[in-house]
Structure formats: structure tokens, C-alpha cells
Amino acid sequence: MLTRVLAQELAEKRISVNELVPGPVDTGDGAKDKSDRPSVASESPSEWVKRPEDVVPLALFLASQPLVGPTAQRFSLMRRDG
């Protein structure tokens, strides 16, 4: 809802507001052993633990959109087999 409200409020200033929802991302937070990290239980077969470089293309895509590009949208990453 925050994304939608901000997009509506900032539309007159030609500012797009979108939401990037990558899911779990291994950021190398300093845990020495993966067993120290909480497990990611997923109910969705399309979910996986991403690396930052998995998220970058979508972030760059959103940042490069023209002024009349998407706004008030939610973008997420899904696994594609094949």
C-alpha cells in the first residue's frame, strides 16, 4: 500500500515509485558458517536464496525506466527452470 500511495502522491512531480521484492538474499552478513544463518523455509517452488548479483539486473531495469514508465508496481524474482 505504501508503494501505491507514494506513487499517487508523487505522480504530479513525475516520480515513479515501484517495489522490488527479491525474496531472501545472501548478503554475506558475516556469518562464518551457513549453519549459523536461519533457514529459509519456502512454500513456493519458485523461491530460492539469491545472491546480490541476481537482484542487480531487475534493480537496473527499474532505475532505467523513462518518466512515463511503470509506477505503483511490485516486481519480484522468480526461478525459471531451463
N, CA, C and O atoms as a GROMACS GRO file, in nm:
protein
  328
    1MET      N    1   0.082  -0.118   0.000
    1MET     CA    2   0.000   0.000   0.000
    1MET      C    3   0.088   0.125   0.000
    1MET      O    4   0.053   0.225  -0.064
    2LEU      N    5   0.200   0.121   0.071
    2LEU     CA    6   0.290   0.236   0.073
    2LEU      C    7   0.336   0.272  -0.068
    2LEU      O    8   0.340   0.390  -0.104
    3THR      N    9   0.369   0.172  -0.148
    3THR     CA   10   0.413   0.197  -0.285
    3THR      C   11   0.304   0.266  -0.365
    3THR      O   12   0.331   0.362  -0.437
    4ARG      N   13   0.182   0.219  -0.352
    4ARG     CA   14   0.070   0.279  -0.426
    4ARG      C   15   0.044   0.423  -0.384
    4ARG      O   16   0.023   0.511  -0.467
    5VAL      N   17   0.044   0.446  -0.253
    5VAL     CA   18   0.017   0.581  -0.201
    5VAL      C   19   0.128   0.677  -0.245
    5VAL      O   20   0.099   0.788  -0.291
    6LEU      N   21   0.253   0.636  -0.229
    6LEU     CA   22   0.364   0.723  -0.271
    6LEU      C   23   0.360   0.750  -0.421
    6LEU      O   24   0.384   0.863  -0.464
    7ALA      N   25   0.330   0.649  -0.500
    7ALA     CA   26   0.321   0.668  -0.645
    7ALA      C   27   0.213   0.769  -0.679
    7ALA      O   28   0.232   0.854  -0.767
    8GLN      N   29   0.102   0.761  -0.611
    8GLN     CA   30  -0.008   0.854  -0.636
    8GLN      C   31   0.032   0.996  -0.593
    8GLN      O   32   0.007   1.092  -0.666
    9GLU      N   33   0.092   1.009  -0.477
    9GLU     CA   34   0.130   1.141  -0.427
    9GLU      C   35   0.242   1.206  -0.508
    9GLU      O   36   0.247   1.329  -0.517
   10LEU      N   37   0.331   1.126  -0.566
   10LEU     CA   38   0.446   1.181  -0.638
   10LEU      C   39   0.424   1.187  -0.789
   10LEU      O   40   0.512   1.234  -0.862
   11ALA      N   41   0.311   1.141  -0.836
   11ALA     CA   42   0.282   1.140  -0.980
   11ALA      C   43   0.290   1.279  -1.041
   11ALA      O   44   0.344   1.295  -1.151
   12GLU      N   45   0.239   1.379  -0.973
   12GLU     CA   46   0.241   1.515  -1.028
   12GLU      C   47   0.383   1.570  -1.041
   12GLU      O   48   0.406   1.663  -1.118
   13LYS      N   49   0.476   1.513  -0.968
   13LYS     CA   50   0.618   1.553  -0.979
   13LYS      C   51   0.693   1.463  -1.076
   13LYS      O   52   0.815   1.473  -1.089
   14ARG      N   53   0.620   1.375  -1.143
   14ARG     CA   54   0.676   1.281  -1.241
   14ARG      C   55   0.781   1.189  -1.179
   14ARG      O   56   0.884   1.161  -1.240
   15ILE      N   57   0.753   1.143  -1.059
   15ILE     CA   58   0.841   1.049  -0.989
   15ILE      C   59   0.770   0.915  -0.983
   15ILE      O   60   0.658   0.905  -0.932
   16SER      N   61   0.835   0.812  -1.035
   16SER     CA   62   0.780   0.677  -1.030
   16SER      C   63   0.821   0.610  -0.900
   16SER      O   64   0.933   0.629  -0.852
   17VAL      N   65   0.732   0.534  -0.844
   17VAL     CA   66   0.760   0.459  -0.722
   17VAL      C   67   0.720   0.314  -0.747
   17VAL      O   68   0.604   0.285  -0.777
   18ASN      N   69   0.816   0.224  -0.735
   18ASN     CA   70   0.791   0.082  -0.753
   18ASN      C   71   0.854   0.005  -0.638
   18ASN      O   72   0.938   0.057  -0.564
   19GLU      N   73   0.812  -0.118  -0.624
   19GLU     CA   74   0.861  -0.204  -0.517
   19GLU      C   75   0.937  -0.321  -0.577
   19GLU      O   76   0.884  -0.392  -0.663
   20LEU      N   77   1.060  -0.340  -0.532
   20LEU     CA   78   1.139  -0.454  -0.575
   20LEU      C   79   1.140  -0.554  -0.459
   20LEU      O   80   1.187  -0.522  -0.350
   21VAL      N   81   1.088  -0.672  -0.483
   21VAL     CA   82   1.076  -0.775  -0.378
   21VAL      C   83   1.161  -0.895  -0.421
   21VAL      O   84   1.111  -0.985  -0.488
   22PRO      N   85   1.287  -0.897  -0.382
   22PRO     CA   86   1.373  -1.005  -0.428
   22PRO      C   87   1.354  -1.136  -0.353
   22PRO      O   88   1.393  -1.242  -0.403
   23GLY      N   89   1.296  -1.132  -0.234
   23GLY     CA   90   1.290  -1.251  -0.150
   23GLY      C   91   1.421  -1.260  -0.073
   23GLY      O   92   1.491  -1.160  -0.058
   24PRO      N   93   1.455  -1.378  -0.023
   24PRO     CA   94   1.577  -1.390   0.057
   24PRO      C   95   1.704  -1.370  -0.027
   24PRO      O   96   1.717  -1.428  -0.135
   25VAL      N   97   1.795  -1.288   0.025
   25VAL     CA   98   1.921  -1.259  -0.044
   25VAL      C   99   2.035  -1.283   0.053
   25VAL      O  100   2.037  -1.229   0.164
   26ASP      N  101   2.132  -1.365   0.011
   26ASP     CA  102   2.251  -1.390   0.092
   26ASP      C  103   2.345  -1.272   0.071
   26ASP      O  104   2.409  -1.261  -0.033
   27THR      N  105   2.353  -1.186   0.170
   27THR     CA  106   2.434  -1.064   0.159
   27THR      C  107   2.573  -1.080   0.219
   27THR      O  108   2.648  -0.983   0.225
   28GLY      N  109   2.606  -1.200   0.263
   28GLY     CA  110   2.737  -1.220   0.326
   28GLY      C  111   2.746  -1.137   0.453
   28GLY      O  112   2.841  -1.061   0.472
   29ASP      N  113   2.647  -1.151   0.538
   29ASP     CA  114   2.634  -1.067   0.657
   29ASP      C  115   2.737  -1.096   0.766
   29ASP      O  116   2.727  -1.045   0.877
   30GLY      N  117   2.834  -1.178   0.734
   30GLY     CA  118   2.940  -1.203   0.831
   30GLY      C  119   2.930  -1.337   0.901
   30GLY      O  120   3.022  -1.375   0.974
   31ALA      N  121   2.821  -1.410   0.882
   31ALA     CA  122   2.811  -1.543   0.943
   31ALA      C  123   2.917  -1.632   0.879
   31ALA      O  124   2.923  -1.644   0.757
   32LYS      N  125   3.000  -1.694   0.962
   32LYS     CA  126   3.111  -1.774   0.910
   32LYS      C  127   3.064  -1.906   0.852
   32LYS      O  128   3.125  -1.959   0.758
   33ASP      N  129   2.958  -1.958   0.904
   33ASP     CA  130   2.910  -2.089   0.862
   33ASP      C  131   2.764  -2.076   0.824
   33ASP      O  132   2.686  -2.012   0.896
   34LYS      N  133   2.726  -2.135   0.713
   34LYS     CA  134   2.586  -2.126   0.670
   34LYS      C  135   2.491  -2.183   0.775
   34LYS      O  136   2.373  -2.145   0.778
   35SER      N  137   2.539  -2.272   0.860
   35SER     CA  138   2.452  -2.327   0.965
   35SER      C  139   2.418  -2.221   1.069
   35SER      O  140   2.323  -2.238   1.145
   36ASP      N  141   2.496  -2.110   1.074
   36ASP     CA  142   2.466  -2.000   1.166
   36ASP      C  143   2.350  -1.915   1.119
   36ASP      O  144   2.292  -1.839   1.196
   37ARG      N  145   2.315  -1.928   0.992
   37ARG     CA  146   2.210  -1.847   0.934
   37ARG      C  147   2.076  -1.917   0.948
   37ARG      O  148   2.068  -2.039   0.944
   38PRO      N  149   1.971  -1.839   0.965
   38PRO     CA  150   1.839  -1.902   0.973
   38PRO      C  151   1.804  -1.968   0.840
   38PRO      O  152   1.837  -1.916   0.734
   39SER      N  153   1.738  -2.081   0.847
   39SER     CA  154   1.698  -2.148   0.724
   39SER      C  155   1.582  -2.072   0.661
   39SER      O  156   1.502  -2.008   0.729
   40VAL      N  157   1.576  -2.080   0.530
   40VAL     CA  158   1.468  -2.014   0.456
   40VAL      C  159   1.369  -2.120   0.415
   40VAL      O  160   1.392  -2.197   0.321
   41ALA      N  161   1.260  -2.124   0.485
   41ALA     CA  162   1.154  -2.218   0.450
   41ALA      C  163   1.065  -2.150   0.349
   41ALA      O  164   1.016  -2.040   0.373
   42SER      N  165   1.043  -2.216   0.238
   42SER     CA  166   0.962  -2.155   0.134
   42SER      C  167   0.848  -2.247   0.096
   42SER      O  168   0.865  -2.368   0.080
   43GLU      N  169   0.734  -2.187   0.081
   43GLU     CA  170   0.617  -2.262   0.035
   43GLU      C  171   0.607  -2.256  -0.116
   43GLU      O  172   0.523  -2.325  -0.175
   44SER      N  173   0.689  -2.176  -0.180
   44SER     CA  174   0.683  -2.157  -0.324
   44SER      C  175   0.802  -2.225  -0.391
   44SER      O  176   0.916  -2.201  -0.352
   45PRO      N  177   0.776  -2.310  -0.491
   45PRO     CA  178   0.888  -2.375  -0.560
   45PRO      C  179   0.971  -2.277  -0.643
   45PRO      O  180   1.081  -2.312  -0.685
   46SER      N  181   0.921  -2.156  -0.666
   46SER     CA  182   0.996  -2.058  -0.744
   46SER      C  183   1.091  -1.975  -0.658
   46SER      O  184   1.164  -1.890  -0.709
   47GLU      N  185   1.092  -2.000  -0.526
   47GLU     CA  186   1.174  -1.922  -0.434
   47GLU      C  187   1.309  -1.989  -0.413
   47GLU      O  188   1.319  -2.111  -0.408
   48TRP      N  189   1.413  -1.907  -0.402
   48TRP     CA  190   1.547  -1.955  -0.372
   48TRP      C  191   1.625  -1.841  -0.308
   48TRP      O  192   1.586  -1.725  -0.318
   49VAL      N  193   1.734  -1.874  -0.242
   49VAL     CA  194   1.817  -1.771  -0.180
   49VAL      C  195   1.904  -1.711  -0.290
   49VAL      O  196   1.987  -1.779  -0.350
   50LYS      N  197   1.884  -1.582  -0.313
   50LYS     CA  198   1.956  -1.514  -0.420
   50LYS      C  199   2.088  -1.458  -0.371
   50LYS      O  200   2.111  -1.444  -0.251
   51ARG      N  201   2.173  -1.426  -0.466
   51ARG     CA  202   2.294  -1.350  -0.442
   51ARG      C  203   2.266  -1.207  -0.486
   51ARG      O  204   2.176  -1.185  -0.567
   52PRO      N  205   2.340  -1.110  -0.435
   52PRO     CA  206   2.316  -0.972  -0.478
   52PRO      C  207   2.318  -0.956  -0.630
   52PRO      O  208   2.239  -0.879  -0.686
   53GLU      N  209   2.407  -1.028  -0.697
   53GLU     CA  210   2.415  -1.016  -0.843
   53GLU      C  211   2.291  -1.071  -0.915
   53GLU      O  212   2.270  -1.041  -1.032
   54ASP      N  213   2.210  -1.150  -0.846
   54ASP     CA  214   2.083  -1.195  -0.904
   54ASP      C  215   1.980  -1.082  -0.906
   54ASP      O  216   1.891  -1.080  -0.991
   55VAL      N  217   1.993  -0.988  -0.813
   55VAL     CA  218   1.897  -0.880  -0.796
   55VAL      C  219   1.931  -0.759  -0.883
   55VAL      O  220   1.842  -0.683  -0.922
   56VAL      N  221   2.059  -0.742  -0.914
   56VAL     CA  222   2.106  -0.623  -0.985
   56VAL      C  223   2.034  -0.599  -1.118
   56VAL      O  224   1.993  -0.485  -1.142
   57PRO      N  225   2.016  -0.697  -1.207
   57PRO     CA  226   1.951  -0.667  -1.334
   57PRO      C  227   1.811  -0.606  -1.319
   57PRO      O  228   1.775  -0.514  -1.392
   58LEU      N  229   1.733  -0.657  -1.225
   58LEU     CA  230   1.599  -0.601  -1.205
   58LEU      C  231   1.607  -0.460  -1.147
   58LEU      O  232   1.530  -0.373  -1.187
   59ALA      N  233   1.699  -0.437  -1.055
   59ALA     CA  234   1.716  -0.303  -0.998
   59ALA      C  235   1.758  -0.204  -1.106
   59ALA      O  236   1.707  -0.091  -1.110
   60LEU      N  237   1.849  -0.244  -1.193
   60LEU     CA  238   1.892  -0.157  -1.302
   60LEU      C  239   1.780  -0.131  -1.401
   60LEU      O  240   1.766  -0.020  -1.451
   61PHE      N  241   1.701  -0.233  -1.429
   61PHE     CA  242   1.586  -0.217  -1.518
   61PHE      C  243   1.492  -0.110  -1.463
   61PHE      O  244   1.450  -0.020  -1.536
   62LEU      N  245   1.459  -0.121  -1.336
   62LEU     CA  246   1.366  -0.024  -1.275
   62LEU      C  247   1.427   0.117  -1.273
   62LEU      O  248   1.357   0.215  -1.297
   63ALA      N  249   1.555   0.126  -1.244
   63ALA     CA  250   1.621   0.256  -1.237
   63ALA      C  251   1.633   0.322  -1.374
   63ALA      O  252   1.647   0.444  -1.383
   64SER      N  253   1.629   0.243  -1.481
   64SER     CA  254   1.648   0.297  -1.616
   64SER      C  255   1.518   0.326  -1.689
   64SER      O  256   1.522   0.363  -1.807
   65GLN      N  257   1.405   0.312  -1.624
   65GLN     CA  258   1.278   0.335  -1.691
   65GLN      C  259   1.256   0.484  -1.718
   65GLN      O  260   1.299   0.568  -1.640
   66PRO      N  261   1.188   0.515  -1.828
   66PRO     CA  262   1.160   0.655  -1.858
   66PRO      C  263   1.058   0.714  -1.761
   66PRO      O  264   0.996   0.642  -1.683
   67LEU      N  265   1.044   0.845  -1.766
   67LEU     CA  266   0.950   0.913  -1.676
   67LEU      C  267   0.808   0.859  -1.687
   67LEU      O  268   0.732   0.862  -1.590
   68VAL      N  269   0.772   0.810  -1.804
   68VAL     CA  270   0.637   0.757  -1.821
   68VAL      C  271   0.636   0.605  -1.805
   68VAL      O  272   0.545   0.537  -1.853
   69GLY      N  273   0.737   0.552  -1.737
   69GLY     CA  274   0.749   0.408  -1.716
   69GLY      C  275   0.655   0.359  -1.608
   69GLY      O  276   0.565   0.432  -1.565
   70PRO      N  277   0.675   0.236  -1.564
   70PRO     CA  278   0.585   0.178  -1.464
   70PRO      C  279   0.592   0.252  -1.331
   70PRO      O  280   0.697   0.302  -1.291
   71THR      N  281   0.479   0.257  -1.264
   71THR     CA  282   0.475   0.314  -1.131
   71THR      C  283   0.368   0.241  -1.051
   71THR      O  284   0.272   0.188  -1.108
   72ALA      N  285   0.384   0.238  -0.920
   72ALA     CA  286   0.292   0.168  -0.829
   72ALA      C  287   0.288   0.018  -0.855
   72ALA      O  288   0.185  -0.046  -0.834
   73GLN      N  289   0.399  -0.037  -0.901
   73GLN     CA  290   0.404  -0.179  -0.935
   73GLN      C  291   0.496  -0.254  -0.839
   73GLN      O  292   0.585  -0.196  -0.777
   74ARG      N  293   0.472  -0.382  -0.829
   74ARG     CA  294   0.555  -0.471  -0.748
   74ARG      C  295   0.629  -0.565  -0.841
   74ARG      O  296   0.567  -0.632  -0.925
   75PHE      N  297   0.761  -0.571  -0.828
   75PHE     CA  298   0.844  -0.656  -0.911
   75PHE      C  299   0.915  -0.757  -0.821
   75PHE      O  300   0.974  -0.719  -0.720
   76SER      N  301   0.909  -0.884  -0.859
   76SER     CA  302   0.976  -0.987  -0.780
   76SER      C  303   1.053  -1.080  -0.873
   76SER      O  304   1.032  -1.082  -0.994
   77LEU      N  305   1.143  -1.156  -0.814
   77LEU     CA  306   1.224  -1.251  -0.890
   77LEU      C  307   1.166  -1.391  -0.872
   77LEU      O  308   1.131  -1.433  -0.761
   78MET      N  309   1.159  -1.462  -0.983
   78MET     CA  310   1.110  -1.600  -0.979
   78MET      C  311   1.212  -1.689  -1.050
   78MET      O  312   1.279  -1.646  -1.144
   79ARG      N  313   1.221  -1.809  -1.005
   79ARG     CA  314   1.311  -1.906  -1.067
   79ARG      C  315   1.249  -1.954  -1.198
   79ARG      O  316   1.130  -1.984  -1.206
   80ARG      N  317   1.336  -1.959  -1.298
   80ARG     CA  318   1.294  -2.017  -1.426
   80ARG      C  319   1.378  -2.140  -1.450
   80ARG      O  320   1.501  -2.131  -1.449
   81ASP      N  321   1.317  -2.252  -1.471
   81ASP     CA  322   1.392  -2.375  -1.499
   81ASP      C  323   1.420  -2.381  -1.648
   81ASP      O  324   1.336  -2.348  -1.731
   82GLY      N  325   1.540  -2.425  -1.677
   82GLY     CA  326   1.573  -2.445  -1.817
   82GLY      C  327   1.664  -2.349  -1.875
   82GLY      O  328   1.697  -2.359  -1.993
   0.00000   0.00000   0.00000
